[in-house]
Amino acid sequence: MSIEEAQKQVDDWIKTYGVRYFNELTNMTILTEEVGELARIMARRYGEQSEKESDKNKDLGDEMADVLWVLMCLANQTGVDLTDSFKKNIEKKTSRDSERHKENEKLS
């Protein structure tokens, strides 16, 4: 599935099952909550804290998909074409960082 198709699928789902989008500020708050849930699992599963029993069965991919879902809601609401924006972002990073990381001694 392409990013464009995913954005459309989110929009179709909202219009079919979700009644309407939450407003942009509410979705921004929900995005922050979802990123926090992902961060907690990452920190405990891959970091130095022990994992809570209640988090051990959490699906990391599902948590990432929750973040992606709300991000796509925000893109749809604000008229952002994530496919185009992502392509431009890769071009920006390539232009700006094509040698930077190779020359970073910390990454050697």
N, C-alpha and C positions, 0 to 999 in steps of 0.2 A: 504494500500500500504506500502510495506517495504521501508526502506531507499535505499536498493539496487535497487529496482524497480523504485524508484523515480530518482535515479542517471541515470539509463538507459533511463527513459522517457525524462529527460532533454537532454541527449546526442542525443537521436533520434530526438527530436524537433530541436536542433541546426543543426543537419545534414540535416534535411528536410526543415526547414524554415529559419534558421539563417545563412545559407551559411557556416559559420565557427565560431569558438569561437573567441571572442576578445582575445588579448594576456593577459597573467596572470596579468601584472601590470595594464592594463586597467580594468580588472575585479576586481582587488583589490580596485581600485578607485571607481568603481560602487558599490561594496559591502559597502564601507564607506559611499557613498551617501545614499544608501538604509537604512543603520543603522541610519543615521542622520534623515531621514524622519520618521522612526519608533520612534526614540527618541523624536522628536518634538511633535508628537501626544501623546505619553505617558506622556511627561512632562506637556502638556497643559490639557490633559484629566484627568490625575490622580494626577498631581502636583499642585502647587500653582498658576501658571499662568492661565489666562483665555484663553479659547480655541478660536482660530480664527474662524470666520464664515466659511472660506474656508476649514477648517479642520474638521468641525463638522460631515460631512457625509463620512469622510474617513473610510474605512473598516480596522480595526486593523489587522484582520487575513490576509487580502490581503497584507498589508505592511510587515507582518512577512514572508509571503510566498515569497515576493520579495527578502528578505534577504536570505531565504533558497535556492531559485533558484540560486542566484549568488554564494553562498557558494558551491552548488553542481557543478556548472560550474567549479569553481576553483579546487574542488576535482577531477573531471573528467580530467581536464587538467594536473594535477600533479600526477595522478595515485594513489590517496588516496581512499581507500575503507572506506567510512564513517561508514558502519555497523561495521566493524572490529575495526575501531578507536574508535567508540562510546562505544563498549563493553569494550575495554581496558581502556577507560577513566573512565567508571563507576567503574571498578575494582580498578583503582588507587584511585579514590575518596573514595571508600568504605574502602580500606586499610588504607589510610591516615587519613580519617576524621570520622571513625566509632564512636568515642567517643567525638571528638572535639566539635561538635555542641551541644551535650547533656550537656557538661560541661560548655558551654558558658553562663555566668550569664545574658548577654545582651539578650539572646533569651528566658529566663524564663518568 
